[in-house]
């Protein structure tokens, strides 16, 4: 499992984690696209914003390996702001390649891209 050095571990002041410490010996947790409802808590929305901003700062438009990125946090963005970079996509692989769908990410989280243009 690739560890993304320098990537933030969590949203400060919360328990919303962004990375995991060690690989699961039984295999990677499956990524599944989760629907975000309007009544999500402000902390959850801040965590999504901080996570997409960290992804953008760390990887930009380049494809990136899932590695030690938290499956739960990725799943909130999967299929919308974060998409598979190659097909076939294995949602249970630490080596799965993902990328940011920049247009959708900018539309959903414009604050994460302020000062970029």
Order of alpha helices (4+ residues) and beta strands (2+ residues): alpha-beta-alpha-beta-beta-alpha
